[in-house]
């Protein structure tokens, strides 16, 4: 590049422009941090321009950030790290004013005004006052958990243990959190129902210092977030501006930095079965619920930080090791594990199954002030999960026998980050950075027993299965043919960002670029048989044929530009943003093979989404209602996009997702040799007579060919405004009810768009017979049963069984489909003096989804599910945190409380079936045939129909109260807090999962797992 020589202001302008251009071309990142702003007047009330305002804090390696008040007397200092600040106001001819003890956290805007009187600069007036608790210039809804709060409350010190404490958030584990959760998800406001795609799995975003660590499949992560050693954790639940693509919640973890003094800390905690009670009532024992007691739980960590060179280079490092082992309710080791000649599950009641997990990580952070106006941060975190676990895989649960589960080994994982910031002058701020996150998932094959050569089996248990373990949907015998129990899969998330902010007192303008690339690289490790059997009470009735070593790789990339501005005039603040996104995805070359095919299938690199272009506007208004800074009216409106994830449209066109990679077929093992004596390469029905097997037609006749099972509407994979999205608007009022205590009450409306539908063009509605069934008489069913359930559909053209020509498009081609949410959020945040802190609130709302018009025209989307219109009840959540230090005796007391509705939730916190309970009733062909006037299509042995409307039945509310009591010892400059944590203090035994297989007079809705019993954890926190 040609060099130029300028002078004066033109030199500075050129340098700033060049720096901005470089940032846009080099990977970079920024995320909103806190702001101090206000208005400066003289004693007569006249506005004072030209006042130098300095914000200083030990949290800043540069010591001081400064601004100058503009012609309206307003100043603004942005991008401040959390901490305590001193604000100084200086103007020639006036006495210096100093405001001390200003607390800054999250991305809040803290208003600090000043009145200056005529005097000399040498005269300093120190002003004291409470830090404002009402944000007068931002409508963003945010919850902040500081390091002091995180250390004080009884939690596992992981992100999943914290997100369950935040009002409005849905997600995290229902049970007591005893350690990190690999890929727990979270969402907010209307994501419960699944018509709009699985938004509950993809809505949230998890960041470390503003850089994404979300996995490509969802908004959660398997990254080990060390929140115990974080400076603070912020949760934004609504009102985000141009820096985010999706309208869901954002969790941002701010790591600690070093300082000008050496500081060290250590933490140790321990619990085991001897410190746990029993919460099994006589009724639960009658239902044969076995306890899931704790075996051991530990958490060890150490941190050290300080200067490498004072005021120039700081460091901060941590190491942490955690572990948790717990028995699994009603699951035992299989006596027949590893036996190639045994085909049934026989529980060994002397060996209860357990889930064991270990987590280790070590991280280091360097903060360097390279020049007075250039600062960099470098962060590296190396991690290991289940390096030596016996039963730590994702299927260590109450429906998977241990031999069918993997080790859970996710080693190695790493996160690397570099950020840079430069306040070019008092008005222009440049920032940038880069982040790289690599993780494995899927676990590793077990060696003892090695089950690779065995066939995996699932128990249907349609009418009881006492002959085969008595557990519906039991998976046993082999861990092969499953992506989660044995697959060395890789996630790669790379993020780069840049921004330039121009700030005056009354206005703030920001322009930024955000880029990310996500890789989801999968390969299931399948045994040589490539089979899975389904049995009903131990008798085979179906088999599934799989592709061997299924490769399913996808890359995604998103580029975004955004511009946002904030303008304050008097008591009114307006915010606006416009964001442009361009998203694309592609599949690399891939190869598939199986013993059921004559030759492998090979696919070249394939574009999928090519590409989405979207403009999304956002706006917000905040008004200081009475002008005293204690009450603010707020409103937001914005369009947001579905996150860039593999589970959405981005993976639709992946060739290995479009072909049939597994098929089912009816199987009758008439000679009882547990081998399908059929030609499994032949897709057609085969019947070998009374003494031979029967194998039905395969479920998809395209299996083994390069013929795609679907055709994708090209209009849903590219273009402007095509990407799934949502609009939401909020109205709220925030009020200071007491000094340092505020309450915010708000209404939220959210509406989703872009619903996918799959239409099998080989059939029409006329090719299906409509029918209904009669629910059995049972007092537990609505009105005692005996009612009609329908409309149901069954294919009435035998030649079309297994014929698939799916066409994937948006639902609005066929009729109206919608998903909406209306809810209320109430949050309280109190930080009174005398050692008391409390925060929490409640949230709830009504969700509605409807695709009845679409189902009428495309019945194959839900042949046996007649519930096309779903309405939930209010479903409130109540959450709270409180901490208190008893004066004089230095005893710390803290507690957390959560109360969540009894809905279906997976082990990762994601709602199952829209959170709704079901009464899954299996009807045999013999019972259905008289209704249809013929046998079921495809010789199906039975059908499964849900007898109750979704959300007409709820489980018990899940209430959890945790408490911590500790004694603080102080000696010299050291502080030690020795305490005891009580988890599930009230020893509740609330069911967490229920039997949803309906058998008249059977065990429908009996608990299959309950909340972990009360246990104590002994801990010690040392700070030097």
Buried (B, 14 or more C-beta within 10 A) or exposed (E): EEEEEEEEEEEEEEEBEEBBEEBBEEBBBBBBBBBBBBBBBBEEEEBBBEBBBBBBBEBBBBBEBBBBBBEBBBBBBBBBBBBEBBBBBBBEEBBBBBBEEBBBBBBBBBBBBBBBEEBEEEEEBEBEEBBBBBBBBBBBBBBBBBBEBBBBBBBBBBBBBBBBBBBBBBBBBBBBBBBBBBBBBBBBBBBBBBBBBBBBBBBBBBBBBBBBBBBBBBBBBBBBBBBBBBBBBBBBBBBBBBBBBBBBBBBBBBBBBBBBEEBEBBBBBBBBBEBBEEBBEEEBEEBEBBBBBBBBBBBBBBBBBBBEEEEEBBBBBBBBBBBBBBBBBBBBBBBBBBBEEBBBBBBEEEEBBBBBBBBBBBBBBBBBBEEEBBBBBBBBBBBBBBBEBBBBBBBBBBBBBBBBBBBBBBBEBBBBBBBBBBBBEBBBBBBBBBBBBBBBBBBBBBEEBBBBEBBBBBBBBBBBBEBBBBBBBBBBBBBBBBBBBBBBBBBBBBBBBBBBBBBBBBBBBBBBBBBBBBBBBBBBBBBEBBBBBBBBBBEBBBBBBBBBBBBBBBBBBBBBBBBBBBBBEEBBBBBBBBBBBBBBBBBBEBEBBBEBBEEEBEBEEBEBBBBBBBEBEBBBBBBBBEEEBBBBBBBBBBBBBBBBBBBBBBBBBBBBBBBBBBBBBBBBBBEEEBEBBBEBEEBEBBBBEEEBBBBBBBBBBBBBEEBBBBBBBEEBBBEEEBBBBBBBBBBBBBBBEEEBBBBBBBBBBBBBBBBBBBBBEBBBEEBBBEBBBBBBEBEBBBEEBEEEBBBBBBBBBEEBBBBBBBBBBBBBBBBEBBBBBBBBBBBBBBBBEEBBBBBBBBBBBBBBBBBEBBBEBBBBBBBBBBBBEBBBEEBBBBBBBBBBBEEEEBBBBBBBBBBBBBBBBBBBBBBBBBBBBBBBBBBBBEEBEEBBEBBBBBBBBBBBBBBBBBBBBBBBBBBBBBBBBBBBEEEEEEBBBBBBBBBBBBBBBBBBBBBBBBBBEBBBBBBBBBBBBBBBBEBBBBBE
